[in-house]
Amino acid sequence: LLLRSLTPSFLNLWYTPFYLAGLGGLAALAALVAWRKTVGNALATFLERLETSPRLARNILLAGILLYCLYALFIIVQMDYIGHADYADNAVAARNIVQGKGYSLDYAARFYEKYTLPRPADTWPPLQPFLIVPFYLVFGPTVWAAKLPNLFVAAALAYVIFHYGSRLF
């Protein structure tokens, strides 16, 4: 006990992990400062290149849109439901158009009461059902086919905003 009290505390094995953690933290801080300077310079150079090269910016955007679409498609294919309310009604209206029943629903959209005769769809505007129809014709009336138009419209919208925004600003 006397020997332990006479040894300096930094030699005590119980305190060693704390000293190592402190030294590791200081080393990490020094590395972060050096990395920030290097990365900061590289980032500034990259941003200058983006301003002077519109092709690079466009290609990065297209790569991002492609990655997003692939990820979203991966998720969409696994979904087994369309949604509720208007989106589901639009998918049913598109299915009825493909089946030759016209722009109609088999139920009252708000109350989901079944009718013996289809009635005109009360979802407006009819743009989304008409966007879904070609995908139903190609892939059949599946859940993921109903979601594809939204994916393509979102990708096109991102590119159009970038295109006109880069021209205006």
MODELLER restraints for C-alpha pairs under 7 A, 6 or more apart:
rsr = mdl.restraints
at = mdl.atoms
rsr.add(forms.Gaussian(group=physical.xy_distance, feature=features.Distance(at['CA:10:A'], at['CA:16:A']), mean=6.87, stdev=0.5))
rsr.add(forms.Gaussian(group=physical.xy_distance, feature=features.Distance(at['CA:50:A'], at['CA:56:A']), mean=6.24, stdev=0.5))
rsr.add(forms.Gaussian(group=physical.xy_distance, feature=features.Distance(at['CA:50:A'], at['CA:57:A']), mean=5.63, stdev=0.5))
rsr.add(forms.Gaussian(group=physical.xy_distance, feature=features.Distance(at['CA:65:A'], at['CA:155:A']), mean=6.17, stdev=0.5))
rsr.add(forms.Gaussian(group=physical.xy_distance, feature=features.Distance(at['CA:69:A'], at['CA:151:A']), mean=6.89, stdev=0.5))
rsr.add(forms.Gaussian(group=physical.xy_distance, feature=features.Distance(at['CA:76:A'], at['CA:144:A']), mean=5.65, stdev=0.5))
rsr.add(forms.Gaussian(group=physical.xy_distance, feature=features.Distance(at['CA:77:A'], at['CA:144:A']), mean=5.48, stdev=0.5))
rsr.add(forms.Gaussian(group=physical.xy_distance, feature=features.Distance(at['CA:80:A'], at['CA:143:A']), mean=6.49, stdev=0.5))
rsr.add(forms.Gaussian(group=physical.xy_distance, feature=features.Distance(at['CA:81:A'], at['CA:143:A']), mean=6.25, stdev=0.5))
rsr.add(forms.Gaussian(group=physical.xy_distance, feature=features.Distance(at['CA:82:A'], at['CA:88:A']), mean=5.84, stdev=0.5))
rsr.add(forms.Gaussian(group=physical.xy_distance, feature=features.Distance(at['CA:82:A'], at['CA:143:A']), mean=5.60, stdev=0.5))
rsr.add(forms.Gaussian(group=physical.xy_distance, feature=features.Distance(at['CA:86:A'], at['CA:123:A']), mean=6.55, stdev=0.5))
rsr.add(forms.Gaussian(group=physical.xy_distance, feature=features.Distance(at['CA:89:A'], at['CA:109:A']), mean=6.75, stdev=0.5))
rsr.add(forms.Gaussian(group=physical.xy_distance, feature=features.Distance(at['CA:90:A'], at['CA:123:A']), mean=6.91, stdev=0.5))
rsr.add(forms.Gaussian(group=physical.xy_distance, feature=features.Distance(at['CA:90:A'], at['CA:128:A']), mean=6.43, stdev=0.5))
rsr.add(forms.Gaussian(group=physical.xy_distance, feature=features.Distance(at['CA:90:A'], at['CA:129:A']), mean=4.95, stdev=0.5))
rsr.add(forms.Gaussian(group=physical.xy_distance, feature=features.Distance(at['CA:91:A'], at['CA:129:A']), mean=6.18, stdev=0.5))
rsr.add(forms.Gaussian(group=physical.xy_distance, feature=features.Distance(at['CA:91:A'], at['CA:146:A']), mean=6.18, stdev=0.5))
rsr.add(forms.Gaussian(group=physical.xy_distance, feature=features.Distance(at['CA:92:A'], at['CA:105:A']), mean=6.57, stdev=0.5))
rsr.add(forms.Gaussian(group=physical.xy_distance, feature=features.Distance(at['CA:93:A'], at['CA:103:A']), mean=5.65, stdev=0.5))
rsr.add(forms.Gaussian(group=physical.xy_distance, feature=features.Distance(at['CA:93:A'], at['CA:104:A']), mean=5.49, stdev=0.5))
rsr.add(forms.Gaussian(group=physical.xy_distance, feature=features.Distance(at['CA:93:A'], at['CA:105:A']), mean=5.68, stdev=0.5))
rsr.add(forms.Gaussian(group=physical.xy_distance, feature=features.Distance(at['CA:93:A'], at['CA:121:A']), mean=6.68, stdev=0.5))
rsr.add(forms.Gaussian(group=physical.xy_distance, feature=features.Distance(at['CA:93:A'], at['CA:129:A']), mean=6.13, stdev=0.5))
rsr.add(forms.Gaussian(group=physical.xy_distance, feature=features.Distance(at['CA:94:A'], at['CA:129:A']), mean=4.70, stdev=0.5))
rsr.add(forms.Gaussian(group=physical.xy_distance, feature=features.Distance(at['CA:94:A'], at['CA:130:A']), mean=6.55, stdev=0.5))
rsr.add(forms.Gaussian(group=physical.xy_distance, feature=features.Distance(at['CA:94:A'], at['CA:132:A']), mean=6.09, stdev=0.5))
rsr.add(forms.Gaussian(group=physical.xy_distance, feature=features.Distance(at['CA:94:A'], at['CA:133:A']), mean=5.28, stdev=0.5))
rsr.add(forms.Gaussian(group=physical.xy_distance, feature=features.Distance(at['CA:95:A'], at['CA:141:A']), mean=6.24, stdev=0.5))
rsr.add(forms.Gaussian(group=physical.xy_distance, feature=features.Distance(at['CA:96:A'], at['CA:102:A']), mean=5.98, stdev=0.5))
rsr.add(forms.Gaussian(group=physical.xy_distance, feature=features.Distance(at['CA:96:A'], at['CA:103:A']), mean=6.61, stdev=0.5))
rsr.add(forms.Gaussian(group=physical.xy_distance, feature=features.Distance(at['CA:96:A'], at['CA:104:A']), mean=6.42, stdev=0.5))
rsr.add(forms.Gaussian(group=physical.xy_distance, feature=features.Distance(at['CA:97:A'], at['CA:103:A']), mean=5.61, stdev=0.5))
rsr.add(forms.Gaussian(group=physical.xy_distance, feature=features.Distance(at['CA:98:A'], at['CA:133:A']), mean=6.51, stdev=0.5))
rsr.add(forms.Gaussian(group=physical.xy_distance, feature=features.Distance(at['CA:98:A'], at['CA:137:A']), mean=6.85, stdev=0.5))
rsr.add(forms.Gaussian(group=physical.xy_distance, feature=features.Distance(at['CA:103:A'], at['CA:120:A']), mean=6.11, stdev=0.5))
rsr.add(forms.Gaussian(group=physical.xy_distance, feature=features.Distance(at['CA:103:A'], at['CA:121:A']), mean=5.99, stdev=0.5))
rsr.add(forms.Gaussian(group=physical.xy_distance, feature=features.Distance(at['CA:104:A'], at['CA:118:A']), mean=5.95, stdev=0.5))
rsr.add(forms.Gaussian(group=physical.xy_distance, feature=features.Distance(at['CA:104:A'], at['CA:119:A']), mean=5.31, stdev=0.5))
rsr.add(forms.Gaussian(group=physical.xy_distance, feature=features.Distance(at['CA:104:A'], at['CA:120:A']), mean=4.17, stdev=0.5))
rsr.add(forms.Gaussian(group=physical.xy_distance, feature=features.Distance(at['CA:104:A'], at['CA:121:A']), mean=4.35, stdev=0.5))
rsr.add(forms.Gaussian(group=physical.xy_distance, feature=features.Distance(at['CA:105:A'], at['CA:118:A']), mean=5.52, stdev=0.5))
rsr.add(forms.Gaussian(group=physical.xy_distance, feature=features.Distance(at['CA:105:A'], at['CA:119:A']), mean=5.62, stdev=0.5))
rsr.add(forms.Gaussian(group=physical.xy_distance, feature=features.Distance(at['CA:105:A'], at['CA:120:A']), mean=6.16, stdev=0.5))
rsr.add(forms.Gaussian(group=physical.xy_distance, feature=features.Distance(at['CA:105:A'], at['CA:121:A']), mean=5.12, stdev=0.5))
rsr.add(forms.Gaussian(group=physical.xy_distance, feature=features.Distance(at['CA:106:A'], at['CA:114:A']), mean=6.14, stdev=0.5))
rsr.add(forms.Gaussian(group=physical.xy_distance, feature=features.Distance(at['CA:106:A'], at['CA:115:A']), mean=5.83, stdev=0.5))
rsr.add(forms.Gaussian(group=physical.xy_distance, feature=features.Distance(at['CA:106:A'], at['CA:117:A']), mean=6.92, stdev=0.5))
rsr.add(forms.Gaussian(group=physical.xy_distance, feature=features.Distance(at['CA:106:A'], at['CA:118:A']), mean=4.58, stdev=0.5))
rsr.add(forms.Gaussian(group=physical.xy_distance, feature=features.Distance(at['CA:106:A'], at['CA:119:A']), mean=6.43, stdev=0.5))
rsr.add(forms.Gaussian(group=physical.xy_distance, feature=features.Distance(at['CA:107:A'], at['CA:113:A']), mean=5.09, stdev=0.5))
rsr.add(forms.Gaussian(group=physical.xy_distance, feature=features.Distance(at['CA:107:A'], at['CA:114:A']), mean=4.52, stdev=0.5))
rsr.add(forms.Gaussian(group=physical.xy_distance, feature=features.Distance(at['CA:107:A'], at['CA:115:A']), mean=5.53, stdev=0.5))
rsr.add(forms.Gaussian(group=physical.xy_distance, feature=features.Distance(at['CA:131:A'], at['CA:149:A']), mean=6.16, stdev=0.5))
rsr.add(forms.Gaussian(group=physical.xy_distance, feature=features.Distance(at['CA:132:A'], at['CA:146:A']), mean=5.49, stdev=0.5))
rsr.add(forms.Gaussian(group=physical.xy_distance, feature=features.Distance(at['CA:132:A'], at['CA:149:A']), mean=6.19, stdev=0.5))
rsr.add(forms.Gaussian(group=physical.xy_distance, feature=features.Distance(at['CA:135:A'], at['CA:145:A']), mean=5.55, stdev=0.5))
rsr.add(forms.Gaussian(group=physical.xy_distance, feature=features.Distance(at['CA:135:A'], at['CA:146:A']), mean=6.95, stdev=0.5))
rsr.add(forms.Gaussian(group=physical.xy_distance, feature=features.Distance(at['CA:136:A'], at['CA:145:A']), mean=6.13, stdev=0.5))
rsr.add(forms.Gaussian(group=physical.xy_distance, feature=features.Distance(at['CA:139:A'], at['CA:145:A']), mean=6.35, stdev=0.5))
